[in-house]
Amino acid sequence: MKNFLIRFISLIWGLFLFAVGIVLTMKANIGFAPWDVLHSGLSERTGISFGTVSILIGLLICVLVVLLGEKLGLGTLLNMVLIGSFIDILLKMDVVATAQGFLPGLFVILLGLFVIAFGSYFYIKAGFGAGPRDYLMIVLRRRTKLSVGVSRGLVEGSAVLLGWLLGGPVGGGTVLAAFGISVCIQLVFKWMKFEPAAIEHETLTMTWQRLRNSLAG
């Protein structure tokens, strides 16, 4: 049970850091990250808060990947709900000032990408399943046999295109985020000596069974 709690804390901390990183990329004011372009465009069109749109998009993706045969984990569901909720809270608190100018914006967006990378480290390390958008990449790779990089690029590119058509803010920071996030994740995982492929993720069923056994014992 102690190990479960440590993993759960790592999961929540990672999701919070991920949300902080997203807010930083937004406040950089030089173009949102790929998925945030879509979230922003939908938010502007519907009047729904940015975080709520993020949650709803995650829910739709979860339904899609389940229909395509993927199994979700506790981390998948919490990723969908908590990141969007944390984003809304942070934006409402206005704890991060909007960068003024390209160079300050460049610094802020790079900081945000590294914070997202550290969030990914803690979140993936917990072993409670991939996030909804990660599963979308996995499904595309399995169905098309394309490389992970190409699959991720198609997913990110589709999000940017749709978000741009809906009026989301696309800028130099969008391109930087699309390519920079993979570099930041690679560097952070190297610093932390972390191999994500070695993590065995639990499904919801496995987590529930583990909890039942712990409580029964």
C-alpha positions in Angstrom: 0.0 0.0 0.0 2.9 2.3 0.8 4.3 1.8 -2.7 0.9 2.5 -4.2 0.7 5.8 -2.3 4.2 6.9 -3.4 3.3 6.1 -7.0 0.0 7.9 -6.7 1.7 11.0 -5.3 4.2 10.9 -8.2 1.3 10.7 -10.6 -0.5 13.7 -9.1 2.7 15.8 -8.9 3.5 14.9 -12.5 0.1 16.0 -13.7 0.3 19.3 -11.8 3.8 20.0 -13.2 2.4 19.2 -16.7 -0.4 21.8 -16.2 2.1 24.4 -14.9 4.2 23.8 -18.1 1.2 24.3 -20.3 0.3 27.5 -18.6 3.9 28.7 -19.1 3.8 28.0 -22.8 0.5 29.9 -23.0 1.9 32.9 -21.1 5.0 33.0 -23.3 2.7 34.8 -25.8 4.5 33.6 -28.9 2.1 30.9 -29.9 0.5 28.0 -28.0 1.7 24.4 -28.0 0.0 22.2 -30.6 -2.9 20.8 -28.6 -3.4 24.1 -26.8 -4.0 25.7 -30.2 -7.0 23.4 -30.5 -8.1 23.9 -27.0 -7.9 27.6 -27.3 -9.8 27.6 -30.7 -12.6 25.5 -29.3 -12.7 27.6 -26.1 -13.1 30.8 -28.1 -15.8 29.3 -30.3 -17.9 27.7 -27.5 -17.2 30.0 -24.6 -16.2 27.0 -22.5 -13.2 27.4 -20.3 -9.8 26.3 -21.7 -9.3 23.6 -19.0 -12.9 22.2 -19.5 -12.2 22.0 -23.3 -9.0 20.1 -22.5 -11.0 17.7 -20.3 -13.7 17.2 -23.0 -11.2 16.6 -25.8 -9.5 14.0 -23.5 -12.8 12.3 -22.9 -13.6 12.1 -26.6 -10.2 10.6 -27.3 -10.6 8.1 -24.4 -13.9 6.9 -25.9 -12.2 6.6 -29.3 -9.2 4.6 -28.2 -11.4 2.2 -26.1 -13.5 1.6 -29.2 -10.3 0.9 -31.0 -9.3 -1.8 -28.4 -7.0 0.1 -26.0 -7.3 -0.4 -22.2 -7.2 2.7 -20.0 -5.5 3.2 -16.7 -6.1 5.3 -13.6 -3.4 7.7 -14.9 -5.3 8.1 -18.2 -8.5 9.2 -16.4 -6.7 11.5 -14.0 -4.6 13.0 -16.8 -7.8 13.9 -18.6 -9.5 15.5 -15.6 -6.7 16.9 -13.4 -4.5 18.6 -16.0 -7.5 20.6 -17.3 -8.6 21.5 -13.8 -5.2 22.6 -12.7 -4.9 24.7 -15.8 -8.2 26.5 -15.1 -7.1 27.1 -11.4 -3.7 28.5 -12.4 -5.2 30.7 -15.1 -7.8 32.0 -12.7 -5.2 32.7 -10.0 -3.1 34.5 -12.7 0.1 33.4 -11.0 2.2 33.6 -14.2 2.6 36.9 -15.9 2.3 37.2 -19.7 5.7 37.6 -21.3 6.3 40.9 -23.2 8.5 40.5 -26.2 10.0 37.7 -28.2 13.1 36.9 -26.1 11.3 36.8 -22.7 8.6 34.7 -24.4 11.2 32.4 -25.8 12.7 31.9 -22.3 9.2 31.2 -20.8 8.2 28.7 -23.5 11.4 26.8 -23.1 10.9 26.8 -19.3 7.4 25.5 -19.9 8.6 22.7 -22.2 11.1 21.5 -19.6 8.5 21.7 -16.8 6.2 19.5 -19.0 9.1 17.1 -19.5 9.6 16.8 -15.8 5.9 16.4 -15.3 5.9 13.6 -17.9 8.8 11.9 -16.0 6.9 11.8 -12.7 3.6 10.9 -14.4 4.9 8.1 -16.6 7.2 6.8 -13.7 4.0 6.1 -11.6 3.0 3.4 -14.1 -0.8 4.1 -14.1 -1.2 4.2 -17.9 -0.6 6.7 -20.7 -2.5 9.9 -21.3 -5.4 10.1 -23.9 -3.3 11.9 -26.5 -0.4 9.5 -26.0 -2.9 6.6 -26.7 -4.0 8.3 -29.9 -0.4 8.2 -31.1 -0.1 4.6 -30.1 -3.2 3.6 -32.0 -2.1 5.4 -35.1 1.3 3.7 -35.0 -0.3 0.2 -34.5 -2.8 0.7 -37.3 -0.5 2.3 -39.9 2.9 0.8 -38.9 4.4 4.4 -39.1 7.3 5.3 -36.8 6.6 6.8 -33.4 8.0 10.2 -34.5 5.8 10.3 -37.7 2.7 9.2 -35.8 3.3 11.8 -33.1 3.9 14.4 -35.8 0.6 13.6 -37.5 -1.3 13.8 -34.3 0.3 17.1 -33.3 0.0 18.5 -36.8 -3.7 17.6 -37.0 -4.4 19.3 -33.6 -2.6 22.5 -34.9 -4.5 22.5 -38.2 -7.9 22.0 -36.6 -7.1 24.5 -33.9 -5.9 27.1 -36.4 -9.1 26.7 -38.5 -11.1 27.3 -35.3 -9.1 30.5 -34.6 -6.5 29.2 -32.2 -3.2 31.2 -31.8 -0.5 29.7 -34.0 3.0 31.3 -33.8 6.7 30.6 -33.7 6.2 29.2 -30.3 3.9 26.6 -31.7 6.5 25.3 -34.1 9.1 25.4 -31.3 6.9 23.5 -28.9 6.0 20.9 -31.5 9.7 20.1 -32.1 11.1 21.2 -28.8 9.0 19.0 -26.4 10.6 15.8 -27.7 14.1 17.3 -27.2 13.3 18.4 -23.7 11.8 15.0 -22.8 14.8 13.2 -24.1 17.2 15.5 -22.1 15.1 15.2 -18.8 14.8 11.4 -19.1 18.6 11.2 -19.7 19.3 13.4 -16.7 17.0 11.3 -14.5 18.3 8.0 -16.0 14.8 7.0 -16.8 13.7 4.5 -19.4 10.0 4.8 -20.1 9.8 1.6 -22.1 10.8 -0.3 -19.0 7.6 0.8 -17.1 4.8 -1.7 -16.9 1.6 0.3 -16.8 -1.5 -0.9 -14.8 -4.9 -1.0 -16.3 -7.9 0.2 -14.3 -8.8 -3.4 -13.6 -5.3 -4.2 -12.3 -5.3 -1.1 -10.0 -8.7 -1.9 -8.6 -7.6 -5.5 -7.9 -4.4 -4.3 -6.2 -6.4 -2.0 -4.0 -8.9 -4.7 -3.1 -6.1 -7.1 -2.2 -4.4 -4.4 -0.1 -7.5 -3.6 1.8 -8.4 -7.3 2.3 -4.9 -8.0 3.6 
